[in-house]
Amino acid sequence: MLGSTHGTLTTDSRRARVIACGEQRPGPVVHDQVDDLDVSGRPLYADVPDLTRFFRPESVAVIGASDAEGRPNTGITRQLLDWAGRVGARVHPVHPTRPAVFGLPCAASVAELPEQIDLAVLLVADPLPLIEELAEAKVRFAVAFASGFAETGEAGAAAQERLAEAVRRSGLRLLGPNTNLNAFERFREDLSGPAIALITQSGHQGRPVFALQELGIRLSHWAPTGNEADLETADFLSWFAERPEVGAIACYVEGLKDGRAFLLAADRAARRRVPVVAVKVGRTEAGARTAASHTGKLTGADDVVDAAMRQYGVIRVDALDELQDTAALLARARAPLADGVVVYSISGGTGAHVADLATAAGLRLPTLPADRQSELHQWIPEYLSVANPVDNGGHPVGDWRGRKIIDSILADPAVGVLICPVTGPFPPLSDRLVRDLADAAEETDKLVCVVWGSPAGTEPAYREVLLGSSRVATFRTVGNCLRAVRAWLDHHRFADAYRSPFDEAPRTPSPSFRKAEALMRPGRQLSEHAAKQLLRAYGIRVPREQLVTSAAAAVRAAGQVGYPVVMKASGARLAHKTELGLVKVGLTSASQVRDAYRELTDIARYEDVGLDGVLVCQMVEQGVEMVVGVTHDDLFGPTVTVGLGGVLVEVLRDAAVRVPPFGEDQARAMLTELRGRALLDGVRGRPPADVEALVEVVLRVQRMSLELGSHIAELDINPLMVLPRGQGAVALDALVVCR
């Protein structure tokens, strides 16, 4: 049980005993049941709004409609009329002084509209006064284009909050404010296949993805979320994940409104194997936090965003061209049959260069077996390498041999991807090569990628053959190709193994919770002694130790703990004791213990730190020093960090972070992300560390963060001494700051 202080749980029992397993829920759920809330009362499943009537309304009201030449509202009204005609919606202009707009009868107010409205478009400077009218008319959705809200500063933010509150009371759903017409663009209807759904907070930044239609790639929806006073990225992400026509979701995110809502939406997409590709700006966010613990200094806000996205399979890219290429590949490519990549080119130099880049990108380039190489040498001269990369020397692609080579490579069971870089057009060889690749792609379930390196991009081989193929994945740069292929392979590995952490999140407090809750001191820091009591309550091992208040008691405690001992001052105002000389290590006699007690108490009086006593602790020497902790992120709430501890924590800043809930697989993945991971495996003759015990501590700390998240501002176990394999892990020091 969680409260046990003896040993560690076995791997097989850990998941069942540390986290409460739930049932997979395939569809939308209602959040009014206890089982749908985690231990802290937060929802475990995304509430998916039905946005059908937003994107395909039957009736639209344009409030502030105009047909007067030269007015901004006139152009918007005209575009809305064109869009409504395409989606089959009835349009009702609303204007207090106009009898008609573009020949359509005009209502003087919302109350005079002839039917219930699905979507109201608000072409007014201040949408707030209209919200109550729209609610009375039972309008389902509204769009506010007006600017001057949170993007302008404190006054604008206050105005936006008033608008958001009015919308919450009204029951309608609002897009905006500070949004645009992107949702009402003209989407090509002549394209087939899985589509990309697009979510952007900046309309201009979505233009490159929207333009993919000109390359034959289908787009189904565009949600320009603007300031997100109501409808936000997470709402559209959840709804798009349910759409059968959506093959991938592309996002441009400037800021997340609600971290938990975003994770629930990403979880819904992951359950349905719908890839999500995102540009999230803010990697270089300044604003370092002030923290008492080491843990709080190890990660910044963007580190947490990055880890959270990775947990739920969101593929984060940096640039808009990467967003284009990666989303297009993930939307259209079938699941991989193998992860082996072969680089095939008409130039040995090109092949070698791309093979190096592919390996650096984390792709696996298997050496083709001897019998496959012999077959290829039927058409390729013996002096050319065909092991992988495959160099055909150029001439074979100009005749019947070219297709034979391609078919032979794709027939190898270890090969799942063929990448052919064409560094520049070289007719007629390049023309015949891409035609053979396009024909082969139509007849295989494996991925065929072509990098067309011509700066012009006007050649028929590119414009007609490659872009005319629905099966060839065409790129303009090698880097984007390799990153997209890696993302495609990673997505399918992730989707195959995905188990929603929300299904396994604890619903009820553990037996440890009440005992731990009683130790909390709101707004204060716990002493080391109290912090270790908290750890002990959750079954995290601490050294044998006693808290004493006299030199004589210290000597008795040392005899009971067993020499050598460590002595440390313990007090609620002590964060880093070593810097003040309040730690004494390796004491081996009663006289040393007496002297140490006097010295520690003298320093404490001089520094005016306030002691609750002196700890006499078992000395634990042999192991790997780690840090495990909890901090509170403004966006996601409690987060768990693990990294190299001791003196290395602030020097190397080698840490990994996750957002609870997460399972054992993610706890192990955190360790693989550490640059110093080899220390746990044993280096320079040292024995391997007890990784199982370390994973166990991470999971127990995660449980603490879920149950005590509203009580803990920071928790820092440093060092956590991970002993040799089979011997466990011991928390030598701990710091807890209460909220």
Summary of the structure (lengths in Angstrom):
residues: 739
radius of gyration: 31.2
end to end distance: 27.1
largest distance: 101.3
contacts: 2563
relative contact order: 0.09
helix: 40%
strand: 20%
